[in-house]
């Protein structure tokens, strides 16, 4: 569609084509982006072309008239109006461009150039929709707030709906609040973010937005702010040290294997996808990385020969040195003497009961052969809320497919033709939305104080690892490790081949801090013993399962 927007070349001395391309922000054919970016004003275009502003205005008006008369653009205008209405009647131009691209697809190119062409179509459609013409009532309005271009739905005659100007002011106020929240130390969690944004005065008669949309709009308006699937806000210019500390990227690795700088950067990107220090595939040098890790209290040193980062080998004269660093945000467990129980599996049960009381993250590993029935046994014996993550994910996926009017069988065929790490783009877009909905569902299950979520059948996290699976898991782990955020606890059942194997989901490593008691192995004897114990918490489990599908 972007190719239909530019006029045919005219006289050699005419600047018409250049004016139109710069107005729309169309990227050059030979690569790169428009020098003026998206949605430039006429004065900047005139300065760039070294001409007066009146010719720029004349060419612009002529193109707006041509776009308004273009039959192919009218359905696009209607689609754009519907998109804005579905997003709460106000959104940024880049948000609208991404939604329009999702509807129509795009040619293979860099993400930046694809977005630039999508924005060009959005601008042309908006200019055509707002074109003053007898008998035509514009359904959209454009407002600038600083460098942000906002699209707002017009208010219908005879209604009390807020007008576009009021909607734009509200969105701008949300963006200002986002900048303040993202600069706080420590970073605010979901509860604080939602509470603060609800405090921003909304226009009268404005239908309240869902939490997810409020946070997304707030982050979109604030150019230097991004948000996570758990609705946490952070600045894109977050320092590497803070990003490492918050994401816990230096934890949960095997001491003998170490970790490469690339793997470490990938962990940080999973938590902060748009961080400036890692933008465009950049990676810090090992010297910069070491300094940031030390500041974040991860004692990792670079081995030049191996090209990996390792924990330093401890020096001690005793046979059993005391090593390890406390990386969790939870208070340390006080060591105390316990009577050795007559039941050989009693110690494990006491440890699990204590973990449920204390909260935090816990990876439960079990041999794959013993997996059937394990989730039911654990859920019946301990005060946890069991969640069949695979069933929940598929339920939300089916609902989203129905809402979008897509054929479920087509989705299944696209999934069958994909593989982990090579998921088809259209399917990947759906999957990321589904993960957000899964997070919302889990938040509702964990609304009661001291709720411990027990996730099982979680193999889809690994299948869609790069399409939001890892970000989903890391965010949940981080929230469970923070004492004042929900859920109070998170247990994850991981099938393994042996008792010594690190927790993983279908080959994707699950980060668990051994020194902080985040790992427990369930052997056959402990499972039989747990099954034989009175099901003291079965009633609570049934009550909490009422919100399941």
LOTOR-633945 format. One line per 3 residues: number of its first residue (from 1); their letters; for each residue z, x, y of C-alpha. Coordinates in steps of 0.05 Angstrom, whole numbers. Each point is the difference from the previous one (the first is absolute). Example, Ala and Ser with C-alpha at 12.3 -4.5 7.8 and 13.67 -1.06 7.14 Angstrom:
// LOTOR-633945
1) as) 156,246,-90 | -13,27,69
This chain:
// LOTOR-633945
1) xxx) 0,0,0 | 15,57,48 | -72,21,-4
4) xxx) -23,-66,29 | 41,8,63 | -39,54,36
7) xxx) -65,-16,38 | -66,33,-13 | -13,64,40
10) xxx) -29,-15,69 | -26,43,57 | 15,74,-4
13) xxx) 42,-3,63 | 40,-61,-23 | 72,8,-20
16) xxx) 3,-68,-34 | 6,24,-72 | 52,53,19
19) xxx) 41,-51,39 | 0,-50,-58 | 19,53,-52
22) xxx) 56,26,43 | 24,-70,16 | 5,-18,-73
25) xxx) 28,68,-20 | -55,9,-52 | 4,68,-35
28) xxx) -60,47,8 | -51,-1,-56 | 10,75,-13
31) xxx) 75,-7,-13 | 65,-1,38 | 27,-55,45
34) xxx) -18,-28,68 | 25,47,55 | 34,-58,37
37) xxx) 32,-33,-60 | 5,-75,-10 | -4,-52,55
40) xxx) -10,46,61 | -2,-29,70 | -64,2,41
43) xxx) 27,53,48 | 10,50,-57 | -70,-13,-26
46) xxx) -31,11,69 | 39,65,9 | -21,24,-69
49) xxx) -74,-14,13 | 5,25,72 | -29,-65,29
52) xxx) 26,-55,45 | 40,-58,-28 | -47,-57,20
55) xxx) -55,20,-51 | 54,3,-54 | 23,-70,19
58) xxx) -72,-26,1 | -16,27,-69 | 66,-27,-27
61) xxx) -13,-70,26 | -70,0,-29 | 26,19,-69
64) xxx) 56,-52,2 | -54,-54,12 | -41,28,-58
67) xxx) 61,1,-47 | 19,-72,20 | -70,-23,-20
70) xxx) -2,38,-66 | 2,-50,-57 | 28,51,-50
73) xxx) 60,14,45 | 24,-72,6 | 31,-4,-70
76) xxx) 34,67,14 | 31,-30,64 | 27,-58,-41
79) xxx) 28,48,-53 | 34,40,55 | 32,-62,30
82) xxx) 26,-19,-69 | 27,70,-12 | 39,0,66
85) xxx) 27,-70,-15 | 23,21,-69 | 36,61,28
88) xxx) 44,-41,46 | -50,-9,57 | 6,71,27
91) xxx) -21,67,-29 | -28,68,21 | -74,14,-2
94) xxx) 7,53,-55 | 37,-50,-44 | -56,-51,10
97) xxx) -52,54,-16 | 35,17,-66 | 2,-73,-21
100) xxx) -73,-10,18 | -20,62,-39 | 39,-27,-60
103) xxx) -40,-64,3 | -69,32,5 | 8,69,-30
106) xxx) -26,64,31 | -47,58,-13 | 27,64,-31
109) xxx) 26,44,56 | 65,29,27 | 55,-50,13
112) xxx) -2,16,74 | -75,-13,7 | 5,-64,-41
115) xxx) 56,-25,45 | -41,18,62 | -59,-41,-24
118) xxx) 45,-58,-18 | 31,3,70 | -69,-2,30
121) xxx) -15,-65,-37 | 67,-29,23 | -14,17,72
124) xxx) -70,-30,-1 | 27,-63,-33 | 57,-6,50
127) xxx) -48,11,59 | -46,-54,-28 | 58,-48,-12
130) xxx) 28,9,71 | -69,-3,33 | 1,-51,57
133) xxx) -50,-54,-18 | -5,-73,18 | 31,-44,-55
136) xxx) 32,60,-35 | 76,5,-3 | 23,71,-21
139) xxx) 45,0,-60 | 25,71,11 | 23,43,58
142) xxx) 6,75,8 | 59,34,34 | 15,73,11
145) xxx) 71,27,-1 | -6,74,14 | -48,30,-51
148) xxx) 9,-59,-47 | -53,-55,-4 | 29,-67,-22
151) xxx) -37,-61,-24 | 35,-67,11 | -19,-70,-20
154) xxx) -12,-50,55 | 46,-60,7 | -30,-68,-15
157) xxx) -2,-52,56 | 58,-49,-4 | 45,46,-41
160) xxx) 61,41,18 | -26,62,-35 | 13,64,39
163) xxx) -61,26,38 | -34,66,-16 | 34,36,57
166) xxx) 69,-20,-26 | -19,22,-71 | -24,68,25
169) xxx) 65,10,39 | 40,-16,-62 | -39,49,-43
172) xxx) 9,54,54 | 75,-13,1 | 2,9,-76
175) xxx) -36,66,7 | 51,25,52 | 57,-19,-46
178) xxx) -35,37,-58 | -3,64,40 | 74,-2,13
181) xxx) 19,-17,-72 | -45,54,-30 | 34,52,43
184) xxx) 70,-14,-25 | 41,47,-43 | 7,-17,-56
187) xxx) -62,-42,-9 | 17,-74,-1 | -6,-38,-66
190) xxx) -33,-67,-12 | 59,-43,20 | 8,35,68
193) xxx) -75,-2,13 | -5,-74,-14 | 62,-16,40
196) xxx) -26,39,61 | -69,-31,-1 | 28,-70,-6
199) xxx) 39,15,63 | -65,10,40 | -11,-65,39
202) xxx) -61,-38,-26 | -41,-49,41 | 21,-73,-1
205) xxx) -30,-41,-57 | -22,63,-36 | 2,-7,-75
208) xxx) 46,56,-27 | -37,55,-37 | 21,24,-69
211) xxx) 41,64,-2 | -59,39,-29 | -47,-22,55
214) xxx) 50,13,55 | 11,71,-22 | -74,13,-11
217) xxx) -18,-27,69 | 56,40,32 | -25,64,-33
220) xxx) -73,-15,16 | 14,-9,74 | 42,64,4
223) xxx) -52,54,-13 | 50,53,-22 | 38,-44,-48
226) xxx) -14,-16,-73 | 36,-44,-50 | 14,4,-75
229) xxx) -6,-54,-54 | 75,-10,8 | -11,-16,75
232) xxx) 32,64,24 | -27,30,65 | -11,73,16
235) xxx) -39,42,50 | -64,33,-22 | 23,64,35
238) xxx) 63,3,-44 | 20,72,-12 | -14,30,-68
241) xxx) 75,14,-11 | 18,-73,12 | -58,-24,-43
244) xxx) 23,44,-58 | 72,-22,7 | -14,-74,4
247) xxx) -52,-1,-55 | 43,45,-45 | -66,35,-18
250) xxx) 36,63,-22 | 43,-35,-51 | -12,-21,-72
253) xxx) -40,60,-23 | 9,44,-61 | 32,67,18
256) xxx) -45,38,-49 | -65,-31,24 | 11,-1,75
259) xxx) -48,-35,47 | -62,20,39 | -7,-11,75
262) xxx) -56,-50,-14 | 44,-40,-47 | 57,1,51
265) xxx) -47,-24,55 | -25,-56,-45 | 72,-24,-10
268) xxx) 11,-2,75 | -67,-36,12 | 21,-53,-51
271) xxx) 59,-18,45 | -34,15,67 | -76,-10,-10
274) xxx) -20,13,73 | 45,57,19 | -32,44,53
277) xxx) 22,67,-31 | -37,-18,-64 | -59,-38,31
280) xxx) -72,14,-23 | 24,34,-63 | 37,55,38
283) xxx) 56,37,-36 | 54,44,31 | 3,73,-19
286) xxx) 53,19,-51 | 40,34,56 | 2,-63,42
289) xxx) 14,-41,-63 | 58,45,-21 | 32,-5,69
292) xxx) -7,-76,0 | 28,-5,-71 | 60,42,19
295) xxx) 13,-43,61 | -5,-62,-45 | 51,33,-48
298) xxx) -48,14,-57 | 10,71,-22 | -71,13,-24
301) xxx) -33,69,6 | -73,17,-6 | -22,45,-56
304) xxx) -63,35,24 | -22,21,-69 | 5,-70,-31
307) xxx) -20,-36,64 | 57,-50,-9 | 68,-16,29
310) xxx) 62,8,-44 | 75,-6,6 | 30,70,5
313) xxx) 30,28,-64 | 76,-4,7 | 40,64,-3
316) xxx) 65,-4,-38 | 45,44,-43 | 24,-59,-41
319) xxx) -37,-30,-59 | -2,-71,31 | -10,3,75
322) xxx) 9,-61,42 | -68,-14,32 | -38,-57,32
325) xxx) -2,-31,68 | 18,-71,19 | -63,-33,28
328) xxx) 18,-73,-4 | 23,-38,61 | 52,-35,-43
331) xxx) 72,26,-1 | 14,48,-57 | 34,-26,-62
334) xxx) 72,25,-4 | 13,37,-65 | 59,-27,-38
337) xxx) 28,6,-70 | -17,-54,-50 | 27,-16,-67
340) xxx) -53,15,-52 | -17,-68,-30 | 2,-11,-75
343) xxx) -70,-30,6 | -49,59,5 | -45,-43,45
346) xxx) 56,-25,45 | -9,57,49 | -73,-20,13
349) xxx) 19,-73,9 | 55,20,49 | -49,44,38
352) xxx) -51,-57,5 | 53,-49,22 | 23,50,53
355) xxx) -72,10,23 | -8,-75,8 | 64,-3,42
358) xxx) -17,61,42 | -73,-16,12 | -57,48,12
361) xxx) -58,17,-45 | 2,9,-76 | -57,16,-47
364) xxx) 13,-25,-71 | -42,36,-52 | -10,-25,-70
367) xxx) -46,20,-56 | -63,-43,-1 | 14,-21,-72
370) xxx) 66,-32,23 | -29,-33,62 | -7,-71,-28
373) xxx) 64,-38,16 | 31,56,42 | -9,-36,66
376) xxx) 32,-63,-27 | 59,39,-29 | 14,38,65
379) xxx) -8,-63,43 | 49,-39,-44 | 53,55,-2
382) xxx) 1,23,73 | 3,-36,68 | -73,10,19
385) xxx) -58,-45,20 | -57,13,-50 | -70,0,28
388) xxx) -62,3,-45 | -41,39,52 | -65,-8,-38
391) xxx) 6,-75,-3 | 21,-4,73 | -59,43,22
394) xxx) -50,-42,-39 | 29,-64,26 | -8,23,72
397) xxx) -69,27,-15 | -23,-67,-27 | 27,-36,61
400) xxx) -35,47,47 | -65,-7,-38 | 4,-76,4
403) xxx) 16,3,75 | -61,43,13 | -44,-46,-42
406) xxx) -18,55,-50 | -13,-7,-74 | 57,29,-42
409) xxx) -49,21,-54 | -40,40,51 | 65,35,20
412) xxx) 14,16,-72 | -69,29,-10 | 8,44,62
415) xxx) 67,24,-27 | -29,15,-68 | -55,41,33
418) xxx) 53,40,38 | 47,56,-21 | 64,29,30
421) xxx) -21,41,60 | -69,-32,1 | 15,-73,18
424) xxx) -59,-37,31 | 9,-7,77 | 0,-76,1
427) xxx) 51,-4,-56 | 43,53,34 | 4,-43,63
430) xxx) 25,-59,-41 | 50,44,-38 | 33,26,64
433) xxx) 11,-71,25 | 30,-19,-67 | 50,58,4
436) xxx) 23,-26,67 | 11,-69,-30 | 38,30,-58
439) xxx) 46,35,50 | 12,-66,36 | 18,-34,-66
442) xxx) 48,56,-19 | 33,-4,68 | 14,-74,-11
445) xxx) 31,15,-68 | 44,54,30 | 24,-43,58
448) xxx) 70,-8,-29 | 49,58,12 | 6,53,-54
451) xxx) -62,-23,-37 | -27,51,-50 | -74,-10,-17
454) xxx) -21,21,-70 | -75,11,-4 | -34,3,-67
457) xxx) -72,-4,-26 | -19,41,62 | -63,34,-27
460) xxx) -43,-29,55 | 35,44,50 | -34,59,-34
463) xxx) -68,-34,-7 | -2,-15,74 | 39,64,20
466) xxx) -46,19,58 | -12,-73,21 | 72,-13,21
469) xxx) 37,10,-66 | 34,65,16 | 15,-22,72
472) xxx) 31,-64,-28 | 45,38,-48 | 21,55,48
475) xxx) 18,-50,54 | 42,-41,-49 | 35,63,-24
478) xxx) 15,23,71 | 27,-69,19 | 46,-1,-61
481) xxx) 27,69,17 | 20,-22,70 | 70,-31,-1
484) xxx) -14,-53,53 | -68,-25,-23 | -24,-46,-55
487) xxx) -5,0,-57 | 70,25,-16 | -28,32,-63
490) xxx) -66,12,-35 | -7,12,-75 | -68,18,-29
493) xxx) -15,0,-75 | -46,58,-20 | -28,9,-70
496) xxx) -1,73,-22 | -17,40,-62 | 66,38,-6
499) xxx) 71,1,29 | -15,63,39 | -64,-25,34
502) xxx) 2,-14,74 | -6,-73,20 | -72,-23,12
505) xxx) -43,-62,0 | -63,11,-42 | -2,73,21
508) xxx) 19,-10,74 | 65,36,14 | 60,-39,24
511) xxx) 44,40,46 | 72,-2,-23 | 56,46,25
514) xxx) 35,24,-62 | 58,31,39 | 14,-67,32
517) xxx) 3,-38,-65 | -67,-35,8 | -22,9,-72
520) xxx) 26,-31,-65 | -30,1,-70 | 9,-60,-45
523) xxx) 1,20,-73 | -3,-47,-59 | 75,0,-11
526) xxx) 16,-17,72 | -49,-58,-1 | 30,-28,-64
529) xxx) 70,9,28 | -19,-35,65 | -33,-57,-38
532) xxx) 64,-9,-41 | 45,-4,63 | 18,-68,31
535) xxx) -53,-21,50 | 48,-3,58 | -55,-3,53
538) xxx) -50,-46,-34 | 17,-60,44 | -12,40,64
541) xxx) -66,25,-27 | -24,-70,-15 | 21,-25,68
544) xxx) -36,57,36 | -63,-10,-42 | -11,-68,32
547) xxx) -44,32,52 | -46,30,-52 | -70,-26,-13
